[in-house]
Amino acid sequence: MMVDVTVKVPEELVGELYAAVARLLAGDRDSGALQSAETAHASPREWSNTDDDLPLASEVWGKLSSNAAALFSRLIDSPGHRVSGEDLAADLGIPNGKYGIAGVLAWPGRHCAAVRRLPLWSWEYGPVGGSADYWVEEDVAALFRKVR
């Protein structure tokens, strides 16, 4: 069962909160963020460009919103190329800049977790006060280009 939760956080932490929630929903409970006592579920695996992951990738791709599909299309067309949240938002017309990008990633994180896979994207914090940089690795990009 899913429940709505409303919390107030400082504006500069909104992106981190979305990223932490995406990690939690993707099954990453060992990162130190949002620890959970629930440990009964199998750990999600990384994506691989194999026939085993092809139907799972197709399932995830089919559930993406139009904004998420546009975001991932941009990333899978340039695998390994890091793009800031601000640049992605501006290029794709996603409102609220880096916070909008973090929000767009929440459901894809859930979709990946539902098929027991880690998020299909990688990310890393940019300069202090900046947004995260996002990218997709070559093997994962090749897999998702097949199902796009």
RABELHU-V752925 format. One line per field, one symbol per residue. ss: DSSP state (A for helix, B for strand, O for the rest). phi: phi as a letter, one per 30 degrees, with the letter a starting at -180 (. if undefined). A space follows every 50 residues. Layout:
ss=???
phi=???
This chain:
ss=OOOOOOOOOOAAAAAAAAAAAAAAAOOOOOOOOOOOOOOOOOOOBOOOOO AAAAAAAAAAAAOOOAAAAAAAAAAAOOOOOOBBAAAAAAAAOOOOAAAA AAAAAAAAAAAAAAOOBOOOOBBBBOOOOOOBBBBOOAAAAAAAAAAO
phi=.cbdbcbcbeedcddddeddddddddjdccdjchdbddbdddddcddbdb dddeddddddedcddddddddddedddbeiddbdeddedddciddihddd dedddddeddddddcibdedccaaddeeiccdcbabdeddddddddcd
